[in-house]
Amino acid sequence: MADSAPLTGEALALDLVNTRPMAADGYVDLLATPRQLSDWLALEGDRVRGEVRDSAPTWTDLAPVQAVRAHTEAVVRALLDRAEPPASALRGLTEAQRAAPPVRELDWDGTAVTAVSRRNGPLGIRLAALLAEAAAEVLSAPAIGRLKECEADDCVMVFLPSHPRRRWCSPTRCGNRTRVARYYRRHSSGDAS
């Protein structure tokens, strides 16, 4: 099910994968323009704020972010299929991290030494490194064994359920729609007799 707003609230890497929902005519890219990327970064808030700083995404910044999304999605889909992830996707995520490693910048705030992690380079490379690092964290965590794809017929969103009975990416997005469709199927078949 395509929606004009990305689904957020999962692990950052899964939120990134979920920026390609399914529509009637195929996948929709919710990060196809610098404005869409900027809007998504705003939704992600503090999880990405350090890398964004005061930069606005440009067309050049899209390619590295989309590449990390493609690599992350390839690994996620393989794990959902209980298959070996593509080595090229794993390498791509590793290379994205290497392109802009975090450096802890030290400063004096007047009373103590502070350390803030920062990356150097263009915004797209910094974001790609951060997102690849987030992917490495979630993909290598034991919780990844609970990874699920939404059970709604036309949804491809992925999530890590906090409750074992969770079936949909969002109770309001796909859960309600599925329950309403099921209700109408039951009642319309009863009217026909």
Backbone as CSV, one residue per row, in Angstrom:
resi,resn,N_x,N_y,N_z,CA_x,CA_y,CA_z,C_x,C_y,C_z
1,MET,0.836,-1.180,0.000,0.000,0.000,0.000,0.873,1.232,0.000
2,ALA,0.765,2.083,-0.956,1.541,3.304,-1.002,0.910,4.347,-0.100
3,ASP,1.734,5.116,0.505,1.292,6.205,1.359,2.199,7.373,1.058
4,SER,1.693,8.575,1.172,2.510,9.737,0.835,3.572,10.023,1.884
5,ALA,3.422,9.480,3.084,4.397,9.709,4.144,5.092,8.398,4.490
6,PRO,6.402,8.451,4.661,7.122,7.234,5.048,6.700,6.758,6.435
7,LEU,6.725,5.467,6.623,6.468,4.872,7.921,7.749,4.974,8.734
8,THR,7.670,5.542,9.924,8.845,5.656,10.781,8.544,5.055,12.140
9,GLY,9.584,4.845,12.908,9.420,4.310,14.249,10.106,2.971,14.448
10,GLU,10.572,2.368,13.378,11.345,1.134,13.478,12.817,1.504,13.638
11,ALA,13.680,0.523,13.623,15.118,0.791,13.598,15.392,1.662,12.372
12,LEU,16.352,2.556,12.473,16.633,3.515,11.397,16.820,2.821,10.047
13,ALA,17.545,1.718,10.025,17.786,1.003,8.770,16.488,0.458,8.179
14,LEU,15.568,-0.001,9.029,14.285,-0.508,8.529,13.399,0.637,8.073
15,ASP,13.467,1.770,8.768,12.748,2.953,8.293,13.225,3.325,6.892
16,LEU,14.527,3.200,6.661,15.073,3.499,5.334,14.510,2.536,4.286
17,VAL,14.528,1.258,4.570,13.979,0.262,3.638,12.502,0.561,3.364
18,ASN,11.796,1.006,4.378,10.361,1.264,4.252,10.031,2.541,3.486
19,THR,11.034,3.198,2.918,10.772,4.362,2.070,10.505,3.935,0.619
20,ARG,10.286,2.629,0.409,9.900,2.108,-0.914,8.654,1.241,-0.770
21,PRO,7.504,1.856,-0.476,6.281,1.065,-0.344,5.751,0.621,-1.704
22,MET,4.796,-0.274,-1.653,4.173,-0.809,-2.860,2.919,0.004,-3.189
23,ALA,2.739,0.284,-4.456,1.522,0.930,-4.957,0.894,-0.001,-5.978
24,ALA,-0.229,0.386,-6.512,-0.929,-0.456,-7.486,-0.061,-0.787,-8.692
25,ASP,0.807,0.150,-9.088,1.631,-0.063,-10.276,3.104,-0.343,-9.955
26,GLY,3.393,-0.778,-8.739,4.759,-1.129,-8.369,5.259,-0.319,-7.192
27,TYR,6.555,-0.404,-6.973,7.168,0.308,-5.852,7.147,1.815,-6.086
28,VAL,7.031,2.566,-4.994,7.086,4.022,-5.012,8.321,4.427,-4.217
29,ASP,9.083,5.365,-4.735,10.276,5.842,-4.048,9.941,7.124,-3.296
30,LEU,9.926,7.043,-1.969,9.621,8.205,-1.145,10.860,9.055,-0.859
31,LEU,11.990,8.674,-1.448,13.226,9.457,-1.341,13.758,9.765,-2.742
32,ALA,12.880,10.158,-3.633,13.264,10.389,-5.029,13.760,11.803,-5.289
33,THR,13.528,12.711,-4.371,13.953,14.100,-4.567,14.659,14.606,-3.318
34,PRO,15.455,15.648,-3.448,16.088,16.220,-2.251,15.058,16.651,-1.206
35,ARG,13.927,17.167,-1.654,12.885,17.597,-0.709,12.332,16.411,0.071
36,GLN,12.097,15.303,-0.614,11.597,14.107,0.068,12.629,13.588,1.066
37,LEU,13.896,13.606,0.691,14.946,13.191,1.616,14.969,14.123,2.823
38,SER,14.877,15.406,2.593,14.857,16.384,3.684,13.673,16.136,4.619
39,ASP,12.513,15.865,4.055,11.316,15.594,4.866,11.495,14.328,5.702
40,TRP,12.076,13.284,5.095,12.301,12.034,5.823,13.306,12.252,6.953
41,LEU,14.363,12.999,6.676,15.353,13.287,7.716,14.715,14.049,8.872
42,ALA,13.804,14.954,8.559,13.101,15.690,9.617,12.254,14.732,10.458
43,LEU,11.608,13.762,9.815,10.820,12.768,10.558,11.709,11.924,11.468
44,GLU,12.915,11.631,11.021,13.844,10.807,11.808,14.481,11.587,12.964
45,GLY,14.447,12.901,12.893,14.848,13.750,14.006,16.259,13.530,14.519
46,ASP,16.363,13.297,15.818,17.668,13.207,16.486,18.525,12.056,15.993
47,ARG,17.922,11.055,15.397,18.708,9.909,14.928,19.643,10.289,13.795
48,VAL,19.344,11.378,13.087,20.183,11.795,11.962,20.664,13.236,12.081
49,ARG,20.161,13.939,13.053,20.442,15.373,13.164,21.936,15.694,13.169
50,GLY,22.754,14.892,13.826,24.193,15.152,13.891,24.865,15.151,12.530
51,GLU,24.396,14.314,11.620,24.999,14.260,10.290,24.460,15.358,9.381
52,VAL,23.224,15.729,9.586,22.616,16.730,8.722,23.174,18.110,9.039
53,ARG,23.395,18.375,10.325,23.825,19.699,10.791,22.988,20.753,10.077
54,ASP,23.588,21.697,9.432,22.817,22.756,8.765,22.820,22.582,7.251
55,SER,22.924,21.355,6.781,22.972,21.082,5.340,21.604,20.700,4.817
56,ALA,21.299,21.155,3.634,20.079,20.731,2.942,20.475,19.746,1.851
57,PRO,19.767,18.625,1.742,20.105,17.635,0.714,19.997,18.213,-0.696
58,THR,20.889,17.721,-1.548,20.887,18.091,-2.962,20.666,16.822,-3.789
59,TRP,20.564,16.993,-5.106,20.406,15.831,-5.985,21.588,14.882,-5.856
60,THR,22.773,15.398,-5.645,23.976,14.567,-5.506,23.908,13.685,-4.265
61,ASP,23.211,14.142,-3.231,23.133,13.399,-1.969,22.211,12.182,-2.052
62,LEU,21.351,12.135,-3.042,20.385,11.035,-3.139,21.043,9.691,-3.459
63,ALA,21.964,9.674,-4.392,22.540,8.398,-4.864,23.175,7.580,-3.740
64,PRO,24.033,8.148,-2.883,24.619,7.308,-1.829,23.580,6.784,-0.836
65,VAL,22.585,7.598,-0.527,21.533,7.162,0.397,20.702,6.053,-0.244
66,GLN,20.350,6.212,-1.508,19.573,5.187,-2.204,20.369,3.891,-2.366
67,ALA,21.684,4.005,-2.536,22.518,2.804,-2.645,22.518,2.034,-1.327
68,VAL,22.643,2.742,-0.216,22.603,2.070,1.094,21.233,1.432,1.305
69,ARG,20.183,2.123,0.878,18.841,1.548,1.009,18.748,0.252,0.199
70,ALA,19.251,0.255,-1.025,19.189,-0.944,-1.868,19.978,-2.099,-1.246
71,HIS,21.157,-1.803,-0.723,21.964,-2.855,-0.077,21.258,-3.393,1.166
72,THR,20.719,-2.485,1.969,20.036,-2.906,3.191,18.816,-3.744,2.850
73,GLU,18.055,-3.304,1.850,16.860,-4.049,1.452,17.225,-5.435,0.920
74,ALA,18.308,-5.533,0.177,18.728,-6.845,-0.351,19.036,-7.809,0.795
75,VAL,19.705,-7.312,1.823,20.022,-8.159,2.975,18.746,-8.514,3.729
76,VAL,17.880,-7.539,3.954,16.626,-7.765,4.680,15.767,-8.804,3.955
77,ARG,15.610,-8.670,2.648,14.784,-9.621,1.886,15.383,-11.024,1.943
78,ALA,16.701,-11.117,1.881,17.339,-12.434,1.986,17.068,-13.048,3.362
79,LEU,17.183,-12.247,4.403,16.932,-12.765,5.751,15.475,-13.190,5.916
80,LEU,14.555,-12.432,5.342,13.136,-12.824,5.399,12.901,-14.148,4.685
81,ASP,13.659,-14.388,3.608,13.553,-15.635,2.844,14.402,-16.757,3.431
82,ARG,15.055,-16.459,4.560,15.960,-17.431,5.213,17.070,-17.871,4.255
83,ALA,17.575,-16.896,3.497,18.628,-17.151,2.518,19.885,-16.371,2.902
84,GLU,20.966,-16.721,2.266,22.223,-16.006,2.492,22.139,-14.624,1.835
85,PRO,22.474,-13.580,2.596,22.444,-12.233,1.997,23.488,-12.114,0.889
86,PRO,23.211,-11.312,-0.123,24.184,-11.115,-1.206,25.480,-10.501,-0.664
87,ALA,26.586,-11.093,-1.029,27.899,-10.578,-0.584,28.100,-9.145,-1.072
88,SER,27.591,-8.833,-2.257,27.752,-7.472,-2.789,27.023,-6.443,-1.922
89,ALA,25.890,-6.812,-1.367,25.152,-5.897,-0.490,25.900,-5.693,0.821
90,LEU,26.432,-6.764,1.374,27.213,-6.645,2.607,28.448,-5.782,2.381
91,ARG,29.123,-6.003,1.247,30.295,-5.174,0.912,29.894,-3.714,0.719
92,GLY,28.764,-3.486,0.058,28.305,-2.120,-0.172,28.054,-1.368,1.126
93,LEU,27.468,-2.047,2.109,27.229,-1.416,3.408,28.541,-1.127,4.131
94,THR,29.479,-2.046,4.020,30.792,-1.838,4.641,31.517,-0.666,3.994
95,GLU,31.485,-0.605,2.669,32.157,0.485,1.949,31.522,1.839,2.262
96,ALA,30.220,1.878,2.408,29.552,3.140,2.751,30.016,3.647,4.111
97,GLN,30.217,2.736,5.041,30.723,3.136,6.363,32.153,3.657,6.266
98,ARG,32.957,3.013,5.453,34.359,3.427,5.296,34.507,4.799,4.647
99,ALA,33.522,5.193,3.852,33.612,6.457,3.122,33.568,7.674,4.041
100,ALA,32.976,7.532,5.230,32.891,8.664,6.166,32.831,8.140,7.601
101,PRO,33.973,7.646,8.078,33.972,7.114,9.448,33.766,8.235,10.466
102,PRO,33.110,7.920,11.585,32.906,8.951,12.603,34.219,9.269,13.328
103,VAL,34.395,10.538,13.613,35.558,11.005,14.382,35.005,11.736,15.594
104,ARG,35.529,11.430,16.759,35.076,12.109,17.972,35.841,13.421,18.110
105,GLU,35.132,14.514,17.876,35.730,15.847,17.997,35.683,16.276,19.459
106,LEU,36.837,16.657,19.961,36.931,17.086,21.354,36.850,18.597,21.427
107,ASP,36.198,19.076,22.468,36.045,20.513,22.672,36.002,20.779,24.172
108,TRP,36.141,22.018,24.527,36.058,22.444,25.917,34.825,23.321,26.035
109,ASP,33.896,22.970,26.935,32.672,23.758,27.080,32.759,24.785,28.206
110,GLY,33.946,24.985,28.747,34.143,25.930,29.841,34.319,25.253,31.177
111,THR,33.792,24.032,31.293,33.943,23.299,32.553,34.423,21.869,32.346
112,ALA,34.246,21.336,31.160,34.631,19.943,30.912,34.936,19.740,29.437
113,VAL,35.656,18.661,29.174,35.931,18.259,27.789,34.698,17.523,27.278
114,THR,34.258,17.874,26.090,33.127,17.198,25.458,33.626,16.479,24.207
115,ALA,32.928,15.445,23.826,33.265,14.688,22.617,31.991,14.469,21.817
116,VAL,32.037,14.883,20.565,30.894,14.719,19.669,31.374,13.982,18.429
117,SER,30.660,12.909,18.073,31.019,12.173,16.855,30.541,12.945,15.634
118,ARG,31.438,13.126,14.686,31.110,13.809,13.433,31.796,13.062,12.296
119,ARG,31.210,13.193,11.121,31.783,12.625,9.908,32.114,13.776,8.978
120,ASN,33.088,13.572,8.136,33.463,14.584,7.148,33.000,14.147,5.774
121,GLY,32.852,15.124,4.896,32.482,14.845,3.515,31.132,15.431,3.167
122,PRO,30.707,15.211,1.929,29.400,15.707,1.485,28.267,15.058,2.292
123,LEU,27.160,15.745,2.372,26.023,15.275,3.157,25.595,13.858,2.772
124,GLY,25.463,13.571,1.496,25.009,12.248,1.068,25.940,11.135,1.527
125,ILE,27.246,11.386,1.487,28.231,10.387,1.933,28.143,10.203,3.444
126,ARG,27.986,11.321,4.182,27.854,11.236,5.650,26.587,10.475,6.027
127,LEU,25.483,10.801,5.346,24.229,10.107,5.634,24.323,8.624,5.287
128,ALA,24.915,8.328,4.147,25.064,6.930,3.740,25.878,6.162,4.771
129,ALA,26.931,6.757,5.287,27.752,6.096,6.304,26.951,5.851,7.582
130,LEU,26.211,6.867,8.001,25.381,6.713,9.206,24.335,5.628,9.002
131,LEU,23.667,5.633,7.852,22.619,4.650,7.575,23.199,3.243,7.424
132,ALA,24.371,3.127,6.828,25.029,1.819,6.700,25.434,1.300,8.078
133,GLU,25.878,2.198,8.938,26.229,1.815,10.309,24.973,1.339,11.050
134,ALA,23.866,2.046,10.865,22.598,1.635,11.481,22.169,0.269,10.938
135,ALA,22.380,0.044,9.653,22.050,-1.260,9.060,22.911,-2.356,9.665
136,ALA,24.205,-2.079,9.802,25.106,-3.073,10.393,24.661,-3.432,11.809
137,GLU,24.232,-2.435,12.554,23.769,-2.691,13.925,22.548,-3.597,13.949
138,VAL,21.528,-3.242,13.177,20.283,-4.009,13.235,20.432,-5.374,12.569
139,LEU,21.162,-5.454,11.475,21.296,-6.717,10.759,22.138,-7.743,11.507
140,SER,23.022,-7.283,12.373,23.877,-8.210,13.121,23.366,-8.458,14.544
141,ALA,22.276,-7.825,14.930,21.721,-8.004,16.277,20.906,-9.292,16.351
142,PRO,20.872,-9.932,17.503,20.066,-11.143,17.652,18.581,-10.925,17.332
143,ALA,18.078,-9.723,17.569,16.660,-9.425,17.317,16.277,-9.570,15.849
144,ILE,17.245,-9.568,14.941,16.931,-9.657,13.514,16.201,-10.956,13.187
145,GLY,16.327,-11.944,14.025,15.604,-13.204,13.839,14.094,-13.039,13.930
146,ARG,13.636,-11.931,14.518,12.200,-11.651,14.635,11.674,-10.811,13.471
147,LEU,12.534,-10.460,12.532,12.163,-9.602,11.411,10.939,-10.152,10.699
148,LYS,9.990,-9.252,10.387,8.764,-9.651,9.689,8.452,-8.660,8.583
149,GLU,7.704,-9.160,7.610,7.121,-8.308,6.579,5.634,-8.190,6.902
150,CYS,5.074,-7.023,6.673,3.659,-6.775,6.935,2.811,-7.836,6.231
151,GLU,1.794,-8.323,6.913,0.928,-9.362,6.353,-0.207,-8.823,5.484
152,ALA,-0.331,-7.509,5.375,-1.350,-6.955,4.479,-0.998,-7.351,3.045
153,ASP,-2.002,-7.663,2.254,-1.791,-8.193,0.903,-0.901,-7.333,0.022
154,ASP,-1.054,-6.031,0.081,-0.320,-5.164,-0.842,0.743,-4.319,-0.149
155,CYS,1.273,-4.809,0.948,2.277,-4.045,1.700,3.591,-4.815,1.763
156,VAL,4.692,-4.094,1.641,6.021,-4.701,1.684,6.864,-4.149,2.831
157,MET,6.221,-3.417,3.747,6.952,-2.824,4.867,7.509,-3.923,5.772
158,VAL,8.653,-3.640,6.369,9.291,-4.586,7.281,9.367,-3.969,8.677
159,PHE,9.407,-4.836,9.671,9.464,-4.352,11.050,10.012,-5.429,11.975
160,LEU,10.454,-4.986,13.145,10.858,-5.887,14.218,9.763,-5.795,15.275
161,PRO,8.921,-6.813,15.386,7.794,-6.718,16.310,8.241,-6.720,17.767
162,SER,7.625,-5.839,18.543,7.887,-5.838,19.977,6.977,-6.855,20.663
163,HIS,5.924,-7.257,19.970,5.007,-8.267,20.476,4.930,-9.389,19.440
164,PRO,5.011,-10.639,19.857,5.048,-11.747,18.894,3.801,-11.878,18.015
165,ARG,2.679,-11.286,18.428,1.451,-11.405,17.632,1.282,-10.257,16.643
166,ARG,2.204,-9.322,16.618,2.088,-8.199,15.682,2.171,-8.728,14.250
167,ARG,1.230,-8.307,13.407,1.148,-8.814,12.043,1.313,-7.739,10.981
168,TRP,1.093,-6.473,11.351,1.083,-5.404,10.368,2.135,-4.359,10.696
169,CYS,2.567,-3.666,9.658,3.566,-2.611,9.834,3.044,-1.536,10.770
170,SER,1.758,-1.275,10.692,1.133,-0.257,11.531,-0.324,-0.631,11.743
171,PRO,-0.802,-0.559,12.984,-2.202,-0.892,13.204,-3.146,0.081,12.491
172,THR,-2.728,1.330,12.336,-3.592,2.303,11.677,-3.441,2.273,10.167
173,ARG,-2.274,1.911,9.681,-2.028,1.915,8.243,-2.577,0.643,7.597
174,CYS,-2.089,-0.480,7.973,-2.511,-1.736,7.341,-3.453,-2.559,8.219
175,GLY,-3.306,-2.482,9.519,-4.150,-3.257,10.418,-5.619,-2.923,10.261
176,ASN,-5.964,-1.645,10.354,-7.365,-1.236,10.215,-7.903,-1.572,8.835
177,ARG,-7.106,-1.308,7.806,-7.538,-1.572,6.436,-7.816,-3.062,6.245
178,THR,-6.971,-3.921,6.784,-7.151,-5.366,6.661,-8.376,-5.828,7.433
179,ARG,-8.547,-5.302,8.644,-9.717,-5.689,9.440,-11.018,-5.228,8.778
180,VAL,-11.035,-4.037,8.229,-12.240,-3.535,7.546,-12.541,-4.391,6.317
181,ALA,-11.521,-4.730,5.539,-11.732,-5.579,4.355,-12.269,-6.946,4.758
182,ARG,-11.733,-7.505,5.824,-12.197,-8.808,6.311,-13.663,-8.709,6.764
183,TYR,-13.996,-7.645,7.449,-15.379,-7.417,7.899,-16.325,-7.357,6.708
184,TYR,-15.965,-6.576,5.690,-16.833,-6.445,4.515,-16.949,-7.756,3.745
185,ARG,-15.881,-8.520,3.677,-15.950,-9.830,3.001,-16.932,-10.747,3.728
186,ARG,-16.840,-10.769,5.047,-17.747,-11.634,5.826,-19.208,-11.211,5.658
187,HIS,-19.437,-9.914,5.721,-20.810,-9.416,5.664,-21.374,-9.408,4.258
188,SER,-20.551,-9.203,3.270,-21.082,-9.209,1.888,-21.381,-10.644,1.456
189,SER,-20.649,-11.620,1.946,-20.939,-13.007,1.583,-22.209,-13.474,2.287
190,GLY,-22.506,-12.909,3.470,-23.721,-13.250,4.180,-24.947,-12.655,3.524
191,ASP,-24.805,-11.489,2.877,-25.942,-10.840,2.221,-26.331,-11.564,0.940
192,ALA,-25.382,-12.252,0.336,-25.643,-12.897,-0.955,-26.512,-14.143,-0.804
193,SER,-26.644,-14.695,0.405,-27.415,-15.932,0.531,-28.871,-15.739,0.742
